[in-house]
Amino acid sequence: MHQLVEDDPASNQPYPVRIIDDHELFSTTLTMALRNEGFDARTLPVDDVADFVSRPATARAGLVVLDLDLNRDADGRYVHGADLVGGLRAARWKVLVVSGSADEPGTASAIAAGAIGALPKSRSFAELLGTVITAAGGTPVMSAADHHQWLERHRHYQEQERELSRRLARLSHRERDVLELLAAGMRAAAIAEHFVVSMPTVRTQIRSLLTKLEVSSQLEAVALVRQLPEPPERSKRGS
């Protein structure tokens, strides 16, 4: 049985672990397994996270197991776990992130914000449980070299986003609309019909946006714009 209280040596209460995950089967299974190991384990609904992190920091803060793919809140806004790491760390909670999708930029962002490690949900449950217990015990679950690599990835993704934002800022509103339709798979003829303009007009707009994006083909333009996360109202990062 684990009664780890490294943040409060005077207490003999079970070490607190909170699971923030919108996948009920995963969160319930992990919560029950941790309770069987002697932890004060509870699930925390996504809608309660803001109130949770706004509470005054206490000596009883423990470990949060945080899913990166949190779907949408009660107001319909997409919630990404990486955006919650800073608030949890400020409230003195350690954060271990998990994800069911290959969200490397999101993982890098979470590590840069202070998460102590990251695990894919594709790992066996026994390995996930063991890593949570290890993290709760204060043993590092990520090497210094891995941590450095994640920080380097985060800087790289930030540079990519800044460069792409610089190029996209050159586009007119109509060119941006045309690019979005190209990214959605529409051909020039369909775009001309959509905007009720001539084909030469659309071809001119496409040539212009290719020049401003510094690419030589429509495929390159579409690949370039897809490097950035889509706006939350039109995407769900992960599942």
Secondary structure, DSSP 4 states (H G I P E B T S, - for coil): -----TT-TT--SPPEEEEE-S-HHHHHHHHHHHHHTT-EEEE--GGGHHHHHHSPP-TT--EEEEESEEEE-TTS-EEEGGGGHHHHHHTT-EEEEEESS--HHHHHHHHHHT-SEEEETTS-HHHHHHHHHHHHTT--SS-HHHHHHHHHHHHHHHHHHHHHHHHHTTS-HHHHHHHHHHHTT--HHHHHHHHT--HHHHHHHHHHHHHHHT-SSHHHHHHHHTTSPPPGGG--S--
